[in-house]
Amino acid sequence: MQLQLPEPGEDAQAASHTLQHQIAGEIAAAGGWISFQRYMELALYAPQVGYYSGGSAKLGKEGDFTTAPEISPLYGATLASLAAEVIAASPSVDNVLLEFGAGTGKLAHDILTELQARAALPQRYFIVEISAQLRARQQQTLAAFAPLVQWLDALPATFSGVVVGNEVLDAMPVRLAVKAEQGWQERGVALDAEGRLRFEDRSVDDLPLAQIPDASELPPGYLTEVAPLAIGFMRTLGRMLASGPGALAILPDYGFPAAEYYLHDRDQGTLMCHYRHHAHTDPFYWPGLQDITAHVDFTAMAVAAVEEGAEVLAYTSQGAFLLNAGIGELLLRTSPEDSARYLPLANGMQKLISPAEMGELFKVLAIGKNVEWPARMLRHDRTHRL
């Protein structure tokens, strides 16, 4: 398949070739085949040359895709407002925030700016970030809040406060499962005769099919993703939330509950690549220079957290979540008569909440323990669909 996409520069091509050589070496060392999960892990996180560990811009106009925090400061302000409300109403929840995978630092900056305006700055703002390049960018973005911010390499064992993980789960490497005539196989990555990356299906013994409802009923040729790494993360997060006196985690991402994820019609999975604001489905296009994601199975994520002692507080669309949390009221702090400031905010809010934009595609899963969750946040709740 020839993709008609912008050509990367020479330095970027050289970095991608280095990564491809590394991947080819690992395939050879593994006997000619690696799981797609391992390939995706290398493509995104290989030191110096992986997508998230390299030096190119990822987010915003100069990058490959745009996230909610990049669209409007109202997004971070709304999360900050809700976090401050929950902390104030929950005696067991410390005034501490933790963000997992903070991107450019824009969301953290908007959250802290809003909390500062409310005279409600947290005692500490932790950021768990594995990318050295992104961590350096976050440190620049958050220089004004330097005394409050501390970077961590992994989730702490115990925690009390509010956790935010914006589009974290979709970037976790997945395994690919394909239904063959003789049963389920794993779709991995091999090399063709010319040394180019290609898919190859193999029978394996450890494919985690329990994530797929009615897996035996799906037809031959059906391709989908399973997410043991994301499930493992949610187990760790669930234990962390349940081990302390009280904590909340807010996880916005795009995806579906299991009953919608594994529809018969969704027979080629949800894997998607993003390059220079173009979306396509070829994960072998310039490895290391494009994002690779899969939609989130929110049922599997919720079950994993609950099994470790956390509770599901809410599951709803991003549009309903933000409206319930007060994004409209925050917009109206800017006068509509001040069109130079009001119109960009209003347009950004529309993109965040409109069902035709991000409002319906993106969902929000809120989990926690010993938290006073505002009753209005249960309007249009969809937990029953999980």
C-alpha positions as CSV (number, residue, x, y, z in Angstrom):
1,M,0.0,0.0,0.0
2,Q,1.4,3.4,-1.0
3,L,0.4,6.1,1.3
4,Q,0.2,9.7,-0.1
5,L,1.6,11.4,3.0
6,P,4.2,14.2,3.6
7,E,7.7,13.0,3.1
8,P,9.8,13.2,6.3
9,G,13.1,15.0,6.3
10,E,16.5,13.4,6.0
11,D,17.2,13.3,9.7
12,A,13.8,11.8,10.5
13,Q,14.3,9.2,7.8
14,A,17.7,8.3,9.2
15,A,16.2,7.9,12.7
16,S,13.5,5.6,11.3
17,H,16.0,3.5,9.4
18,T,18.0,3.1,12.6
19,L,14.8,1.9,14.4
20,Q,13.9,-0.4,11.5
21,H,17.3,-2.0,11.7
22,Q,16.9,-2.5,15.5
23,I,13.5,-4.1,15.0
24,A,14.8,-6.3,12.2
25,G,17.6,-7.4,14.5
26,E,15.1,-8.3,17.3
27,I,12.9,-10.2,14.9
28,A,15.9,-12.2,13.7
29,A,17.1,-12.9,17.3
30,A,13.6,-14.1,18.2
31,G,13.5,-16.7,15.4
32,G,11.8,-14.6,12.7
33,W,8.7,-13.3,14.5
34,I,7.8,-10.9,17.3
35,S,4.4,-10.0,18.7
36,F,2.8,-6.8,17.4
37,Q,2.8,-5.6,21.1
38,R,6.6,-5.8,21.0
39,Y,6.7,-4.1,17.7
40,M,4.4,-1.3,18.9
41,E,6.5,-0.9,22.0
42,L,9.7,-0.5,20.0
43,A,8.0,1.9,17.5
44,L,6.7,4.1,20.2
45,Y,9.3,3.9,23.0
46,A,12.7,2.6,21.8
47,P,15.3,4.9,23.3
48,Q,16.2,7.9,21.1
49,V,14.4,6.6,18.0
50,G,10.9,5.6,19.2
51,Y,8.0,7.9,18.5
52,Y,7.7,9.1,22.1
53,S,11.4,9.0,23.0
54,G,12.6,10.8,19.9
55,G,13.0,14.6,19.5
56,S,10.2,15.5,17.1
57,A,7.1,17.4,18.0
58,K,4.1,15.1,18.7
59,L,1.2,17.3,19.6
60,G,-0.5,20.4,18.2
61,K,-0.2,22.1,14.8
62,E,3.5,21.1,14.3
63,G,3.0,17.5,15.4
64,D,0.9,14.6,14.3
65,F,-2.4,14.9,16.2
66,T,-4.1,17.2,18.7
67,T,-5.4,16.4,22.1
68,A,-8.1,18.0,24.2
69,P,-5.7,20.1,26.3
70,E,-4.2,21.5,23.1
71,I,-7.6,22.5,21.9
72,S,-8.7,24.7,24.8
73,P,-7.5,25.8,28.2
74,L,-11.1,25.2,29.4
75,Y,-10.4,21.5,29.3
76,G,-7.7,21.7,32.0
77,A,-9.7,24.4,33.9
78,T,-12.7,22.1,34.0
79,L,-10.7,19.1,35.4
80,A,-9.1,21.4,37.9
81,S,-12.5,22.7,39.1
82,L,-13.8,19.2,39.5
83,A,-10.7,18.0,41.3
84,A,-10.8,20.9,43.7
85,E,-14.5,20.2,44.4
86,V,-13.9,16.5,45.1
87,I,-10.9,17.2,47.3
88,A,-12.8,19.8,49.3
89,A,-15.8,17.5,49.8
90,S,-13.7,14.3,50.6
91,P,-11.9,14.5,54.0
92,S,-10.0,11.3,53.1
93,V,-8.5,12.7,49.8
94,D,-5.3,14.7,50.1
95,N,-4.8,17.9,48.1
96,V,-2.3,16.2,45.8
97,L,-2.5,15.7,42.0
98,L,-0.8,13.1,39.8
99,E,-0.8,13.1,36.1
100,F,0.3,10.0,34.0
101,G,1.8,10.8,30.6
102,A,1.6,14.6,30.6
103,G,2.5,15.2,27.0
104,T,3.7,18.8,26.4
105,G,2.8,19.8,30.0
106,K,-0.1,21.9,28.7
107,L,-2.8,20.1,30.7
108,A,-0.7,20.4,33.9
109,H,-0.2,24.1,33.2
110,D,-3.9,24.7,32.7
111,I,-4.9,22.7,35.8
112,L,-2.3,24.5,38.0
113,T,-3.2,27.9,36.5
114,E,-6.9,27.4,37.4
115,L,-6.1,26.1,40.9
116,Q,-3.8,29.1,41.5
117,A,-6.6,31.5,40.5
118,R,-8.9,29.7,43.0
119,A,-6.2,29.9,45.7
120,A,-6.3,26.1,45.8
121,L,-2.9,25.0,44.6
122,P,-2.1,21.4,45.5
123,Q,0.6,20.5,48.0
124,R,2.3,18.6,45.2
125,Y,1.7,17.9,41.5
126,F,3.3,14.6,40.5
127,I,4.0,13.6,36.8
128,V,4.7,10.1,35.8
129,E,6.6,10.4,32.5
130,I,8.8,7.8,30.9
131,S,9.9,9.9,27.9
132,A,13.0,12.0,28.7
133,Q,12.2,14.3,25.7
134,L,8.7,15.0,26.9
135,R,9.8,15.4,30.5
136,A,12.3,18.1,29.4
137,R,9.5,19.9,27.5
138,Q,7.2,19.6,30.5
139,Q,9.8,21.1,32.8
140,Q,10.0,24.2,30.5
141,T,6.2,24.5,30.3
142,L,5.8,24.2,34.0
143,A,8.8,26.4,35.1
144,A,6.5,28.9,36.9
145,F,5.2,26.0,39.1
146,A,8.6,24.4,39.6
147,P,8.4,24.1,43.4
148,L,5.1,22.1,43.2
149,V,6.0,19.7,40.4
150,Q,7.8,16.4,40.9
151,W,8.5,13.8,38.2
152,L,8.3,10.1,38.9
153,D,9.3,7.1,36.8
154,A,6.4,4.9,37.9
155,L,3.1,5.0,39.8
156,P,3.7,5.1,43.6
157,A,2.5,2.1,45.6
158,T,0.0,4.2,47.6
159,F,-1.6,7.5,46.9
160,S,-4.2,9.9,48.1
161,G,-5.4,12.6,45.8
162,V,-6.6,13.0,42.3
163,V,-5.0,11.2,39.3
164,V,-5.5,12.4,35.7
165,G,-4.5,10.2,32.7
166,N,-5.5,11.9,29.5
167,E,-5.3,9.6,26.5
168,V,-2.9,7.3,28.3
169,L,-4.5,3.9,27.7
170,D,-4.8,4.2,23.9
171,A,-1.0,4.6,23.6
172,M,-0.2,1.3,25.5
173,P,1.0,-1.4,23.1
174,V,-1.6,-4.1,22.2
175,R,-1.5,-7.7,20.9
176,L,-3.4,-8.5,17.8
177,A,-5.8,-11.5,17.8
178,V,-7.2,-13.0,14.5
179,K,-9.7,-15.8,14.2
180,A,-8.5,-18.5,11.8
181,E,-10.5,-21.5,10.6
182,Q,-8.6,-23.6,13.2
183,G,-9.0,-21.1,16.1
184,W,-7.5,-17.9,17.3
185,Q,-4.0,-16.9,16.3
186,E,-1.8,-14.0,17.1
187,R,-0.9,-11.5,14.4
188,G,2.8,-10.6,14.8
189,V,5.5,-9.0,12.8
190,A,8.1,-10.7,10.5
191,L,10.3,-9.7,7.6
192,D,9.7,-10.5,3.9
193,A,12.4,-11.7,1.5
194,E,13.5,-8.0,0.9
195,G,13.8,-7.4,4.7
196,R,10.6,-5.3,4.9
197,L,8.2,-5.5,7.8
198,R,5.1,-7.5,7.3
199,F,2.4,-9.2,9.3
200,E,2.5,-12.9,10.0
201,D,-0.1,-15.0,12.0
202,R,1.0,-17.7,14.4
203,S,-0.6,-20.0,16.9
204,V,0.4,-19.2,20.5
205,D,-0.6,-20.6,23.9
206,D,-0.9,-17.4,25.9
207,L,-3.3,-15.1,23.9
208,P,-5.6,-13.5,26.6
209,L,-8.9,-14.1,24.9
210,A,-10.9,-13.6,28.1
211,Q,-11.1,-9.9,27.3
212,I,-13.3,-10.7,24.3
213,P,-16.9,-11.6,25.0
214,D,-18.2,-14.5,23.1
215,A,-14.9,-15.0,21.3
216,S,-15.9,-18.4,20.1
217,E,-18.9,-16.9,18.2
218,L,-16.9,-14.4,16.1
219,P,-16.4,-15.4,12.4
220,P,-13.1,-16.5,10.8
221,G,-11.0,-13.5,9.6
222,Y,-12.1,-11.4,12.6
223,L,-9.2,-9.2,13.8
224,T,-9.1,-7.3,17.0
225,E,-6.8,-6.1,19.8
226,V,-6.3,-7.4,23.3
227,A,-4.6,-5.2,25.8
228,P,-2.7,-7.0,28.6
229,L,-0.4,-4.1,29.2
230,A,-3.3,-1.6,29.7
231,I,-5.1,-4.2,31.9
232,G,-1.9,-4.6,34.0
233,F,-1.7,-0.8,34.3
234,M,-5.3,-0.6,35.5
235,R,-4.6,-3.3,38.0
236,T,-1.7,-1.3,39.4
237,L,-3.8,1.9,39.4
238,G,-6.7,0.1,41.1
239,R,-4.4,-1.2,43.9
240,M,-2.9,2.3,44.3
241,L,-6.2,4.0,44.6
242,A,-7.6,1.3,47.0
243,S,-4.5,1.2,49.2
244,G,-4.6,4.8,50.5
245,P,-7.3,6.7,52.6
246,G,-9.0,8.0,49.5
247,A,-8.3,8.7,45.8
248,L,-9.8,9.4,42.4
249,A,-8.6,8.8,38.9
250,I,-10.1,10.4,35.8
251,L,-9.3,8.7,32.5
252,P,-10.5,10.4,29.3
253,D,-9.8,8.4,26.1
254,Y,-11.4,7.1,23.0
255,G,-13.0,3.7,23.0
256,F,-16.0,1.6,23.7
257,P,-17.5,-0.8,26.3
258,A,-16.8,-4.5,25.4
259,A,-20.3,-5.1,23.9
260,E,-19.6,-2.3,21.3
261,Y,-15.8,-2.9,20.9
262,Y,-16.2,-6.5,19.6
263,L,-19.1,-6.0,17.3
264,H,-19.3,-8.4,14.3
265,D,-19.0,-5.4,12.0
266,R,-15.8,-4.2,13.6
267,D,-14.0,-7.1,12.1
268,Q,-10.6,-5.3,11.4
269,G,-10.0,-3.9,14.9
270,T,-9.4,-0.3,15.8
271,L,-5.7,0.1,15.2
272,M,-4.9,3.6,13.9
273,C,-1.8,5.6,13.0
274,H,-1.4,9.4,13.1
275,Y,1.2,11.2,11.0
276,R,1.2,15.0,10.3
277,H,-2.5,15.1,11.1
278,H,-3.3,12.3,8.7
279,A,-5.0,9.1,10.1
280,H,-4.2,5.8,8.4
281,T,-3.9,2.1,9.2
282,D,-0.4,1.1,8.2
283,P,1.8,0.7,11.3
284,F,4.9,0.0,9.2
285,Y,4.9,3.4,7.6
286,W,8.2,5.1,8.8
287,P,8.4,3.4,12.2
288,G,9.2,5.9,15.0
289,L,7.8,8.9,13.0
290,Q,4.1,8.2,13.6
291,D,1.8,7.5,16.5
292,I,0.2,4.1,16.8
293,T,-2.9,3.7,18.9
294,A,-5.9,1.4,19.5
295,H,-9.3,2.2,21.0
296,V,-9.8,1.4,24.7
297,D,-11.9,-1.5,25.9
298,F,-13.4,0.4,28.8
299,T,-15.1,-2.7,30.2
300,A,-11.7,-4.5,30.6
301,M,-10.2,-1.4,32.1
302,A,-13.0,-1.0,34.7
303,V,-13.0,-4.7,35.6
304,A,-9.2,-4.8,36.2
305,A,-9.4,-1.8,38.5
306,V,-12.5,-3.1,40.4
307,E,-10.8,-6.5,40.9
308,E,-8.0,-4.7,42.8
309,G,-10.4,-2.9,45.1
310,A,-11.2,0.4,43.3
311,E,-14.8,1.4,42.5
312,V,-16.3,2.7,39.2
313,L,-17.6,6.2,40.0
314,A,-18.8,7.1,36.5
315,Y,-18.5,6.2,32.8
316,T,-19.9,8.6,30.2
317,S,-19.1,10.6,27.1
318,Q,-16.6,13.4,27.2
319,G,-19.2,15.9,26.2
320,A,-21.5,14.9,29.1
321,F,-18.6,14.7,31.5
322,L,-17.4,18.2,30.7
323,L,-20.8,19.8,30.7
324,N,-21.6,18.2,34.1
325,A,-18.3,19.4,35.5
326,G,-19.1,23.0,34.6
327,I,-17.2,23.8,31.4
328,G,-20.1,26.0,30.2
329,E,-19.9,28.1,33.4
330,L,-16.2,28.5,33.0
331,L,-16.7,29.7,29.5
332,L,-19.1,32.4,30.7
333,R,-16.4,33.9,32.9
334,T,-15.3,35.5,29.6
335,S,-17.8,38.0,28.3
336,P,-19.3,37.2,24.9
337,E,-18.9,40.9,24.1
338,D,-15.1,40.4,24.3
339,S,-15.2,38.5,21.0
340,A,-11.4,38.2,20.6
341,R,-11.2,36.1,23.7
342,Y,-14.6,34.6,23.9
343,L,-14.9,33.1,20.3
344,P,-11.7,31.0,20.4
345,L,-12.8,29.6,23.8
346,A,-16.4,28.9,22.6
347,N,-15.1,27.2,19.4
348,G,-12.7,25.1,21.5
349,M,-15.4,24.1,23.9
350,Q,-17.6,23.1,20.9
351,K,-14.9,20.8,19.6
352,L,-14.6,19.2,23.1
353,I,-18.3,18.6,23.7
354,S,-19.9,18.2,20.3
355,P,-21.0,14.7,19.4
356,A,-19.7,15.4,15.9
357,E,-16.3,16.2,17.2
358,M,-14.7,14.8,20.4
359,G,-17.8,14.8,22.6
360,E,-19.0,11.3,21.7
361,L,-16.0,9.5,20.4
362,F,-14.1,10.2,23.6
363,K,-15.4,8.7,26.9
364,V,-14.4,9.3,30.5
365,L,-13.9,6.6,33.1
366,A,-13.7,7.7,36.7
367,I,-12.6,5.3,39.4
368,G,-11.7,5.8,43.0
369,K,-12.1,4.8,46.6
370,N,-13.6,6.8,49.5
371,V,-14.5,9.7,47.3
372,E,-17.4,12.1,47.5
373,W,-18.5,12.1,43.9
374,P,-20.8,15.0,42.9
375,A,-24.3,13.8,42.1
376,R,-24.6,15.9,39.0
377,M,-21.7,14.0,37.5
378,L,-24.0,11.0,37.2
379,R,-26.3,12.7,34.7
380,H,-26.1,10.7,31.5
381,D,-24.0,8.0,33.2
382,R,-23.3,4.9,31.1
383,T,-21.7,2.6,33.8
384,H,-24.5,0.1,33.1
385,R,-23.1,-0.4,29.6
386,L,-19.7,-1.6,30.9
